[in-house]
Amino acid sequence: MIKKKGQVIRLDTANTTLVIKADTSEYVYYGKKLGNVWDFEAYVTGARKIVSAPGKSAYLDYGVVLENADGGFAADFEYSKSRILAEKPEIAGLPSSYGEGKTLEMKFVDAPTKVALYVYYTVFEDSDVIAVSSKIVNGSKKEIHIHRLMSLQLDLLGEDYKIVTFEGAWARERRRMEREIGGGIFVNDSKRGMSSHTRNPFVMAENGSGVYGFNLVYSGNHKETFEADGSGITRVLIGMNDFMFDWRLQPGEEFSAPEAVMCYAPDEDALSGRMHAFVCEHIVRGKWKKRERPVLVNNWEGTYFDFNEEKLLAIAKAAKEAGVELFVLDDGWFGKRNSDTCSLGDWFDNPEKTGGGLANLAEKIRAMGLMFGIWVEPEMISEDSELYRTHPNFAMKVPGREPERMRHQLMLNMADEKVQNYVVRVISDVISRSGADYVKWDFNRSLTDCYGKGIYPGEYFHRYMLGYYRVVTKIMKKFPFVLFEGCAGGGGRFDLGNLCYFPQYWTSDDTDARERISIQRGTSYGYPQSAMGAHVSASPNHQTGNSNPLETRFHIACGGVLGYELDMTKFTPQEAAQVKEHIAFYKANRKLLQYGDQYRLGEEGTEGYITVSKDKNSAIAVVTLTQIHPSAPLKTVRFKGLNPSAVYEVSQRGKEGAFTASGELLMNGDFPLRDMFDFETVVKNSGCVLSRMYIFKKLKA
Ligand code: GLA
């Protein structure tokens, strides 16, 4: 709800309130929902600004930096007017949240240049999220340069925030990190042309009175700054990175920054729940929104590049027998791609490896009763490819310089419309001729050598993103029934921008259950489990060499969207039977596992999760023991999200018997993980992650 009384504007969600004082352009309050109060006069500080730009503002990090035709950087954005819009305005060329209309538009003007800044706040009542975006309109008679336009500027009271970020590297994504800003400045960003494995744009700022969560609906360079100003305020700037950014804006033109989102909650669990609800309801769209996702088998770790039709059909057959629903053919089916050194861009079938082509193979897979899925990496080009030989100018390279080759490949200049149209055409053709039900869209390197003929250098990074979004929009519009899964060397572009197109995303190239516990846990702070691709792979694991029982690998993969990524023909009869039982269990509980409310459980060493149905009548929990010590002290777990006044029957999967306990006890009592410390089990599984899955059923009153 957005309401205005005089100069006071209140934006209310189900559990939070944001108060803005329009004439002074000030944030007065953001936190727990307030009753029907309007008398905020005494709470006005005069310092918590909505806009900060190099003009009259204090010398804090600025949200807007413009270079005017007079050569100066000054911009005094004075409040002009505000209105409440019934329709949320689209952000031209960029993905954004949807499903709510009520939007506050605030206009600020720099009087000497007549350049206007618009800031938009959309209230998502159901998920307690407020989406914020900003736009510059050049009302002057001359070209201006935008050197920075942050989407959200928020001043929080206090300088003692703990900043929680999700950082890592390839195959080690989204590890939780904590730093106190302690009166200083903290920056989380990416300059890789992608949201990155290194630093995800989801960030939390915490102090004694709650948790603020921020994210950006964008897949390129981003920047989240938290700066204490020395006078008791922390300025939060969330938006596109200003690194190498210089956007020219002609008179009358406008420029929109991507949408940022913010959320307040009393604690981290509540914040995650709100972010999950927001993503499921207002980011993910199309046919696969809130729809149960198929169990897939992907041949990558099963075969890598070494496959032929016979091998693929054998895997598909074994997968079908186990209960898998979708077969995904990964890298290596096109051109002469038998290694990662060639053929990207040559999206024509290799008949030897696909039994005469994709159409034939897909037909045979479908005849087995499986859906067919295909891997592509559309934004890339190998120098050893037909495409490069015919169109070397499609590659992103700086003339006269040796380009950086990552994974032996170059990137396409997606900022160029010709290249975009080419990609739309060839990728659409792959989908049409295979009749694919699923597409895995990969992206295996970051942007370097940013250059495109005729493209102004300071605009390149963003123009690449606009090109990318134009291409995915066009392709996805043509194939509305296809399930698209995003991938970027694992989870390198796992962000809200991509989730607007890809209902699920490959979480990490590290498929080791031991590693996945923290990767999926880190991801779960800002993103729901229905967005996380999670596969059971071979043991010993190919990335780490760690071994883990099949049961543990399954338990961890049930924390996301279950898939298999190994040669399923290699199972012993015993393992095949076990996997069949696993998949049957998953399917029977899939709605709960994919769309229930998921909470993180335990602490380092005993991490796990519980997923609770919306009506709280059933739940599934997984707890793990990652480190085994002799004479180890007993570990315990407290469950979460249950109905405190209900009584549950709790059973351990695969074990006889059950016990009953009230939701209150299960959530407040310390449940002993006794059975995991049994000496025999420990020795038998030494070196492995032990795990247990518990099933909760509410007893009828
Ligand atoms: C990336 C992906 C993997 C696989 C390979 C294929 O690394 O993350 O899942 O598709 O590419 O080359």
Residues whose N, C-alpha, C, O or C-beta is under 5 A from the ligand:
A	BS01	GLA	W300 D330 D331 C487 A488 G489 G490 D509
